[in-house]
Amino acid sequence: MNIVVLIKQVPDTWSERTLSDADKTLDRASSDAVLDEINERAVEEALKIKEAGDATITVLTVGPDRATDAIRKALSMGADKAVHVNDDAIHGSDAVTTARILAKAIGTVEDVQLVLAGNEATDGRSGAMAGMLGELLGWPSLTHANELSVDGGTASIKRETDEGTCDVTASLPAVVSVAEKINEPRYPSFKGIMAAKKKPVNALGIGDLGLDAGEVGLAGSLTQVDSFAPRPPKSGGQKVSDEGDGGQKIAEFLVGQKLI
Amino acid sequence: MAEVLVLVDHVDGEIKKNTYEMLTAARRLGEPSAVVVGTPGTAAKLAEGLAAHGAEKVYVAESEDAVNYLSTPQVDALATLVERVSPPAVLIPAGADGREVAGRLAVRTNSGWLNDIVDISGDREATHSIFGGAFTVQARATSDTAVVSWRAGSIEIEEQAGAGTQETVELPAIDESTSAKVSNRAPIVGGDRPELTEANVVVAGGRGVGSAENFNVVETLADSLHAAVGASRAAVDSGYYPNQFQVGQTGKTVSPQLYIALGISGAIQHRAGMQTSKTIVAVNKDPEAPIFEIADFGVVGDLFSISPQLTEEVAKRSS
């Protein structure tokens, strides 16, 4: 079975994140970049399917040159090969446009039965990539999976969101997004890291996907950012030490604010 | 005036507050039309509340299959209506299910998608709050229809009578090969406390609470204030409190009138989920805890003596 795993390099959430003044897009150069943690879980889930039967795992990313680090990490965990869509024209693509690029790129991998993705990246937080890809590919999307099983032509998941839990089944090919509790991703072994260096990475531009520059990036997106502003810093409030009356002090403050 | 579609957020025959916010926002853009997708009989229970909050029309898309497939019935209903009425905007709740509906609808109708919106003006200029409130961004869709995911708790609800005229929408038959079938649905039961993202007051506990048993200190204070209970990632990861109550980067984003943080250090990932709260009160043993940098009122001390004392003070004042 051919599996495509979507991976994404994101600004480390422990570092300061900002927007670029020039074109109002995420300033990816100003913060540390890491493979999004949820993607490692998607790779891990693909590896489990491979170990249980037979599968070829292709990792797919859309991003600038330094996204290579995320690709290497996934390959060193055990994925077989990679597709890296890297094109200056892509810069500034919104979520829907990015989905269109990913759907085209999935089309370059032969006979894909399963696409795995994280349920929500820590930067864009659209949380709907799997649903959008399903819509574009004409495949069912099974989202927020805490458990996944693939049996014959069917994928089944246990889904958990804020709203509740349920079981979801659909026929393959399908798109599945994994949630945080699905597994604990493995660490790459030394052998895995060495092997990753020899694994093929197919670099593609948007022309290779049959798209032209006007269909992607800021120009191709149906949303535009007009302006942005950092939130005014919160003025340092009052801080007191508890002298045995801390609870009363808070109550007095809340009364003053008309909150109780 | 143009019709503006609002996807009604409902559970067990009750309308969620977020729907009223969306109806309020929709009035700035045109005439609000509420869209109810559910099993037969659902709209009848919701019609009165929708009309009282300004719905001129209530589109009724009912079928037994409405709850048996993941997001497809909602996308089908909204896509049908987008084609029929060409709305300037479709407002959809920004929860996990709603965002999936929104993303799919944007793809299917070739519309721009504005996600996690906290405000919108009459000329469709929308406000996002990103990176956990560190930036606000003004953005718009350049397409005829804007798909807008609306974050709960963003604006004041205004009541206004609307006609609430009901109109049936036929849902197309489900295509099994492109849809995901749902079974064993179990909604999360939050008990008597308000829902975290909709609550006016949130009381949250962190690592400093120390154990699952000790969380009753947090719960007791929360109940005295009719508040929702939240937890930091550290508290959830330590098994003190269930996952669905996690506030922060990898949990929920809340923006209540009052947020009380007990034993939470205030790591950047936690602040990302709560720093847009109107008023923040923090209790922590460590005077250097970063939570104090954003707290309007902070007390350095032991939460196990301060919190019960505060609970008592609140009880005194409300009796």
Boltz contact constraints between the chains, C-beta under 6 A:
constraints:
  - contact:
      token1: [A, 13]
      token2: [B, 249]
      max_distance: 6.0
  - contact:
      token1: [A, 13]
      token2: [B, 269]
      max_distance: 6.0
  - contact:
      token1: [A, 17]
      token2: [B, 131]
      max_distance: 6.0
  - contact:
      token1: [A, 96]
      token2: [B, 106]
      max_distance: 6.0
  - contact:
      token1: [A, 96]
      token2: [B, 107]
      max_distance: 6.0
  - contact:
      token1: [A, 96]
      token2: [B, 113]
      max_distance: 6.0
  - contact:
      token1: [A, 126]
      token2: [B, 115]
      max_distance: 6.0
  - contact:
      token1: [A, 127]
      token2: [B, 99]
      max_distance: 6.0
  - contact:
      token1: [A, 128]
      token2: [B, 99]
      max_distance: 6.0
  - contact:
      token1: [A, 128]
      token2: [B, 100]
      max_distance: 6.0
  - contact:
      token1: [A, 128]
      token2: [B, 103]
      max_distance: 6.0
  - contact:
      token1: [A, 131]
      token2: [B, 100]
      max_distance: 6.0
  - contact:
      token1: [A, 131]
      token2: [B, 103]
      max_distance: 6.0
  - contact:
      token1: [A, 131]
      token2: [B, 104]
      max_distance: 6.0
  - contact:
      token1: [A, 132]
      token2: [B, 103]
      max_distance: 6.0
  - contact:
      token1: [A, 132]
      token2: [B, 107]
      max_distance: 6.0
  - contact:
      token1: [A, 135]
      token2: [B, 104]
      max_distance: 6.0
  - contact:
      token1: [A, 135]
      token2: [B, 107]
      max_distance: 6.0
  - contact:
      token1: [A, 135]
      token2: [B, 108]
      max_distance: 6.0
  - contact:
      token1: [A, 136]
      token2: [B, 107]
      max_distance: 6.0
  - contact:
      token1: [A, 138]
      token2: [B, 178]
      max_distance: 6.0
  - contact:
      token1: [A, 140]
      token2: [B, 178]
      max_distance: 6.0
  - contact:
      token1: [A, 140]
      token2: [B, 179]
      max_distance: 6.0
  - contact:
      token1: [A, 140]
      token2: [B, 180]
      max_distance: 6.0
  - contact:
      token1: [A, 142]
      token2: [B, 180]
      max_distance: 6.0
  - contact:
      token1: [A, 161]
      token2: [B, 96]
      max_distance: 6.0
  - contact:
      token1: [A, 162]
      token2: [B, 96]
      max_distance: 6.0
  - contact:
      token1: [A, 162]
      token2: [B, 244]
      max_distance: 6.0
  - contact:
      token1: [A, 163]
      token2: [B, 97]
      max_distance: 6.0
  - contact:
      token1: [A, 164]
      token2: [B, 186]
      max_distance: 6.0
  - contact:
      token1: [A, 164]
      token2: [B, 187]
      max_distance: 6.0
  - contact:
      token1: [A, 164]
      token2: [B, 188]
      max_distance: 6.0
  - contact:
      token1: [A, 165]
      token2: [B, 186]
      max_distance: 6.0
  - contact:
      token1: [A, 166]
      token2: [B, 182]
      max_distance: 6.0
  - contact:
      token1: [A, 166]
      token2: [B, 184]
      max_distance: 6.0
  - contact:
      token1: [A, 166]
      token2: [B, 185]
      max_distance: 6.0
  - contact:
      token1: [A, 167]
      token2: [B, 183]
      max_distance: 6.0
  - contact:
      token1: [A, 167]
      token2: [B, 184]
      max_distance: 6.0
  - contact:
      token1: [A, 168]
      token2: [B, 70]
      max_distance: 6.0
  - contact:
      token1: [A, 168]
      token2: [B, 180]
      max_distance: 6.0
  - contact:
      token1: [A, 168]
      token2: [B, 182]
      max_distance: 6.0
  - contact:
      token1: [A, 169]
      token2: [B, 181]
      max_distance: 6.0
  - contact:
      token1: [A, 170]
      token2: [B, 180]
      max_distance: 6.0
  - contact:
      token1: [A, 171]
      token2: [B, 177]
      max_distance: 6.0
  - contact:
      token1: [A, 222]
      token2: [B, 112]
      max_distance: 6.0
  - contact:
      token1: [A, 222]
      token2: [B, 141]
      max_distance: 6.0
  - contact:
      token1: [A, 222]
      token2: [B, 142]
      max_distance: 6.0
  - contact:
      token1: [A, 222]
      token2: [B, 143]
      max_distance: 6.0
  - contact:
      token1: [A, 223]
      token2: [B, 112]
      max_distance: 6.0
  - contact:
      token1: [A, 223]
      token2: [B, 139]
      max_distance: 6.0
  - contact:
      token1: [A, 223]
      token2: [B, 141]
      max_distance: 6.0
  - contact:
      token1: [A, 224]
      token2: [B, 142]
      max_distance: 6.0
  - contact:
      token1: [A, 225]
      token2: [B, 137]
      max_distance: 6.0
  - contact:
      token1: [A, 225]
      token2: [B, 139]
      max_distance: 6.0
  - contact:
      token1: [A, 226]
      token2: [B, 138]
      max_distance: 6.0
  - contact:
      token1: [A, 227]
      token2: [B, 138]
      max_distance: 6.0
  - contact:
      token1: [A, 228]
      token2: [B, 135]
      max_distance: 6.0
  - contact:
      token1: [A, 228]
      token2: [B, 137]
      max_distance: 6.0
  - contact:
      token1: [A, 229]
      token2: [B, 136]
      max_distance: 6.0
  - contact:
      token1: [A, 230]
      token2: [B, 135]
      max_distance: 6.0
  - contact:
      token1: [A, 231]
      token2: [B, 133]
      max_distance: 6.0
  - contact:
      token1: [A, 231]
      token2: [B, 134]
      max_distance: 6.0
  - contact:
      token1: [A, 234]
      token2: [B, 294]
      max_distance: 6.0
  - contact:
      token1: [A, 237]
      token2: [B, 295]
      max_distance: 6.0
  - contact:
      token1: [A, 237]
      token2: [B, 296]
      max_distance: 6.0
  - contact:
      token1: [A, 237]
      token2: [B, 297]
      max_distance: 6.0
  - contact:
      token1: [A, 238]
      token2: [B, 297]
      max_distance: 6.0
  - contact:
      token1: [A, 239]
      token2: [B, 292]
      max_distance: 6.0
  - contact:
      token1: [A, 239]
      token2: [B, 298]
      max_distance: 6.0
  - contact:
      token1: [A, 240]
      token2: [B, 299]
      max_distance: 6.0
  - contact:
      token1: [A, 241]
      token2: [B, 300]
      max_distance: 6.0
  - contact:
      token1: [A, 242]
      token2: [B, 299]
      max_distance: 6.0
  - contact:
      token1: [A, 242]
      token2: [B, 301]
      max_distance: 6.0
  - contact:
      token1: [A, 242]
      token2: [B, 306]
      max_distance: 6.0
  - contact:
      token1: [A, 246]
      token2: [B, 299]
      max_distance: 6.0
  - contact:
      token1: [A, 246]
      token2: [B, 301]
      max_distance: 6.0
  - contact:
      token1: [A, 246]
      token2: [B, 306]
      max_distance: 6.0
  - contact:
      token1: [A, 247]
      token2: [B, 306]
      max_distance: 6.0
  - contact:
      token1: [A, 247]
      token2: [B, 309]
      max_distance: 6.0
  - contact:
      token1: [A, 247]
      token2: [B, 310]
      max_distance: 6.0
  - contact:
      token1: [A, 247]
      token2: [B, 313]
      max_distance: 6.0
  - contact:
      token1: [A, 248]
      token2: [B, 313]
      max_distance: 6.0
  - contact:
      token1: [A, 250]
      token2: [B, 281]
      max_distance: 6.0
  - contact:
      token1: [A, 250]
      token2: [B, 310]
      max_distance: 6.0
  - contact:
      token1: [A, 251]
      token2: [B, 310]
      max_distance: 6.0
  - contact:
      token1: [A, 251]
      token2: [B, 313]
      max_distance: 6.0
  - contact:
      token1: [A, 253]
      token2: [B, 297]
      max_distance: 6.0
  - contact:
      token1: [A, 257]
      token2: [B, 279]
      max_distance: 6.0
  - contact:
      token1: [A, 259]
      token2: [B, 258]
      max_distance: 6.0
  - contact:
      token1: [A, 260]
      token2: [B, 314]
      max_distance: 6.0
  - contact:
      token1: [A, 260]
      token2: [B, 317]
      max_distance: 6.0
